[in-house]
Amino acid sequence: MSEDDERRAGTAADGGGDGDYCLIDTARPPRADGPPYAECVLCRKPTEYPKSYKGITLCPVCEWQEAQRTACSG
């Protein structure tokens, strides 16, 4: 490993430098206390969110799959 490679590996492992470029802070809808639940926009199964929420709602499975698709690959 060259000095440059070691320097890059050290900054990513330390949590600084280029290692934290992929952190995404997204707003999530409030969780529902009980029925009625909103439908998932992809599979139409019930979500954890209230039906009154306006916006895109995903069930836990579709939310997980969407996170995998959009995750950083670096």
C-alpha positions as CSV (number, residue, x, y, z in Angstrom):
1,M,0.0,0.0,0.0
2,S,1.4,3.4,-0.9
3,E,1.5,6.4,1.5
4,D,-1.3,8.0,-0.3
5,D,-3.5,4.9,0.0
6,E,-2.7,4.7,3.7
7,R,-3.6,8.3,4.3
8,R,-6.9,7.9,2.5
9,A,-7.7,4.7,4.5
10,G,-6.9,6.5,7.7
11,T,-9.2,9.4,7.2
12,A,-12.1,7.2,6.2
13,A,-11.6,5.0,9.2
14,D,-11.3,8.0,11.5
15,G,-14.7,9.2,10.4
16,G,-13.4,12.3,8.8
17,G,-12.4,13.4,5.3
18,D,-14.1,11.6,2.4
19,G,-15.5,8.8,4.6
20,D,-18.6,10.8,5.6
21,Y,-19.7,12.1,2.2
22,C,-22.6,9.7,2.0
23,L,-24.6,10.7,5.1
24,I,-28.2,11.6,4.2
25,D,-30.6,13.2,6.6
26,T,-34.2,12.6,5.3
27,A,-37.4,13.7,6.8
28,R,-39.8,10.9,7.7
29,P,-43.5,11.1,8.2
30,P,-44.9,10.7,11.7
31,R,-45.8,7.1,12.8
32,A,-49.5,6.3,13.1
33,D,-50.9,5.5,16.5
34,G,-53.4,3.1,15.0
35,P,-55.5,2.5,11.9
36,P,-56.2,3.8,9.3
37,Y,-52.8,3.4,7.8
38,A,-51.5,4.8,4.5
39,E,-51.0,2.5,1.6
40,C,-47.5,1.9,0.2
41,V,-47.2,3.6,-3.2
42,L,-45.3,0.7,-4.7
43,C,-47.0,-2.5,-3.4
44,R,-50.2,-1.0,-1.9
45,K,-49.7,-2.8,1.5
46,P,-50.3,-0.9,4.7
47,T,-47.5,1.2,6.0
48,E,-46.6,2.4,9.5
49,Y,-47.7,5.9,8.7
50,P,-51.2,7.6,9.1
51,K,-53.5,7.7,6.1
52,S,-53.8,11.5,6.6
53,Y,-50.1,11.9,5.6
54,K,-49.6,13.7,2.3
55,G,-46.6,12.5,0.3
56,I,-44.9,9.3,-0.7
57,T,-45.3,6.5,1.9
58,L,-43.5,3.1,1.7
59,C,-44.1,-0.1,3.6
60,P,-41.1,-1.4,5.6
61,V,-40.1,-3.9,2.9
62,C,-40.3,-1.3,0.0
63,E,-38.5,1.3,2.2
64,W,-35.7,-1.2,2.8
65,Q,-35.4,-2.1,-0.8
66,E,-35.4,1.6,-1.9
67,A,-32.6,2.3,0.7
68,Q,-30.5,-0.6,-0.8
69,R,-31.0,0.8,-4.3
70,T,-30.0,4.3,-3.4
71,A,-27.2,3.4,-0.9
72,C,-23.7,4.7,-1.6
73,S,-21.4,2.1,-3.2
74,G,-18.2,3.7,-2.1
